[in-house]
Amino acid sequence: MKKRVILTFASIMLCTLALVGCKKNSPSAYIDKLYTATINKDYRTMVEMMPDSEGKSEEEKQGIIEMMQLADEFTGGVKDYKIISEQISKDGKHAVVKVRVTFGTGEMIEETAELVMSDKGWIPDPEQYGTDADDEEEFDLDEWNEMMGLDSIDESLEE
């Protein structure tokens, strides 16, 4: 009987370790780490998790961190998240993770993250986030103002 209990306990521990090992390498684990950093306002970790972070200068990274801080001011920051689903392609190279995010303002949204398997593990799909430098468009202030409805404000300031 004692031998059977020990064998059962060892089997349970082995299965638990196997599951924990899989979770560390799962798309959901990547998303979990990202949103945990977001809640903790660990902007440096968030930047380091970006697919193209290695190619960015320290000045560029600092600029991204400042943008993240501004976004947190407007949204009240991420207060909670829940991973709704994870789907991995049959070839094991692509995944889609759906997440429900709650902001400090109380607003709740659902986000869909597309991930790809890389030599470093799961990362956001660079094509989804437009991180390819060749595809980047130059920022147009007039277009931004028009989109935000600021062109009429600028005109009224001139009068």
C-alpha positions in Angstrom: 0.0 0.0 0.0 2.8 2.4 0.9 4.5 1.6 -2.4 1.3 2.4 -4.3 0.9 5.8 -2.5 4.5 6.8 -3.3 4.1 5.6 -6.9 0.8 7.6 -7.3 2.4 10.7 -5.7 5.4 10.4 -8.0 3.2 10.1 -11.0 1.2 13.2 -10.0 4.4 15.2 -9.4 5.7 14.1 -12.8 2.5 15.1 -14.6 2.5 18.4 -12.7 6.1 19.2 -13.7 5.3 18.2 -17.3 2.3 20.6 -17.4 4.3 23.4 -15.8 7.1 22.9 -18.3 4.6 23.2 -21.1 3.0 26.3 -19.7 6.3 28.1 -19.6 6.7 27.7 -23.3 3.1 28.3 -24.3 1.6 31.3 -26.1 -0.6 32.0 -23.0 2.6 32.1 -20.8 4.0 34.8 -23.0 0.7 36.8 -22.8 0.6 36.2 -19.0 4.2 37.6 -18.6 3.3 40.6 -20.8 0.2 41.5 -18.9 1.8 40.9 -15.5 4.5 43.4 -16.5 1.8 45.8 -17.7 -0.1 45.6 -14.4 3.1 46.1 -12.5 4.1 49.0 -14.8 7.3 47.2 -15.7 7.7 49.1 -19.0 11.3 47.9 -19.5 10.1 44.2 -19.5 7.3 45.1 -21.9 9.8 46.8 -24.3 12.2 43.9 -24.1 9.4 41.5 -25.0 8.8 43.3 -28.3 10.0 41.2 -31.3 12.3 43.9 -32.6 13.6 45.2 -29.3 17.2 44.0 -29.9 17.5 46.3 -32.9 16.4 49.4 -31.0 18.7 51.9 -29.4 18.4 52.8 -25.7 16.9 56.2 -26.8 14.3 54.5 -28.9 13.4 52.1 -26.0 13.1 55.1 -23.6 10.7 56.8 -26.1 8.5 53.7 -26.2 8.5 53.6 -22.4 7.4 57.2 -22.3 4.6 56.5 -24.8 3.4 53.5 -22.6 3.4 55.7 -19.6 1.2 58.3 -21.4 -1.2 55.5 -22.5 -1.5 54.3 -18.9 -2.4 57.9 -17.8 -5.3 57.9 -20.3 -6.6 54.4 -19.6 -5.9 54.2 -15.9 -3.5 51.4 -16.6 -4.3 47.7 -17.0 -5.9 46.5 -13.7 -6.8 43.0 -14.6 -6.8 40.5 -17.5 -8.1 37.1 -18.2 -6.9 34.8 -21.0 -10.1 33.6 -22.7 -8.6 31.2 -25.3 -5.5 29.9 -26.9 -5.4 28.2 -30.3 -2.2 26.8 -31.7 -1.9 25.9 -35.4 -1.4 22.2 -36.3 2.2 23.0 -37.4 2.9 24.5 -33.9 4.3 27.7 -35.4 1.4 30.1 -35.0 -1.0 30.8 -32.2 -3.9 33.1 -31.4 -4.6 34.1 -27.8 -7.7 36.1 -26.8 -7.5 38.2 -23.7 -10.1 40.2 -21.8 -8.5 43.3 -20.4 -9.9 45.6 -17.7 -8.5 49.1 -17.4 -8.3 51.4 -14.4 -11.2 53.4 -15.9 -13.4 50.4 -15.7 -13.4 49.9 -19.5 -13.2 46.3 -20.6 -12.0 45.2 -24.0 -11.1 41.9 -25.7 -7.8 41.7 -27.5 -6.5 39.1 -29.9 -2.8 38.5 -30.0 -1.2 36.6 -32.9 2.0 34.9 -32.0 4.7 33.0 -33.9 7.2 30.5 -32.6 10.8 31.8 -32.9 14.1 30.4 -31.7 13.5 32.3 -28.5 10.0 30.9 -28.0 6.6 32.6 -28.6 6.7 36.2 -29.8 4.1 38.6 -31.3 3.7 38.1 -35.0 5.8 40.9 -36.5 3.4 41.2 -39.4 0.5 41.8 -37.1 2.2 44.7 -35.3 3.9 46.2 -38.3 7.4 46.1 -36.9 9.0 45.7 -40.3 10.9 49.0 -40.8 10.3 48.9 -44.5 6.5 49.1 -43.9 6.6 52.1 -41.5 4.9 55.2 -42.7 6.1 58.7 -41.8 4.0 60.5 -39.2 1.8 63.2 -40.7 0.8 65.8 -38.1 -1.9 67.4 -40.3 -3.4 63.9 -41.0 -3.3 63.2 -37.2 -5.0 66.5 -36.4 -7.7 66.0 -38.9 -8.4 62.4 -37.7 -8.6 63.7 -34.1 -10.8 66.6 -35.1 -8.2 69.2 -34.1 -8.0 71.1 -37.4 -11.0 73.2 -36.3 -9.4 73.9 -33.0 -6.2 75.1 -34.7 -8.3 77.4 -36.9 -10.1 78.9 -33.9 -6.8 79.5 -32.2 -5.6 81.5 -35.2 -8.6 83.9 -35.1 
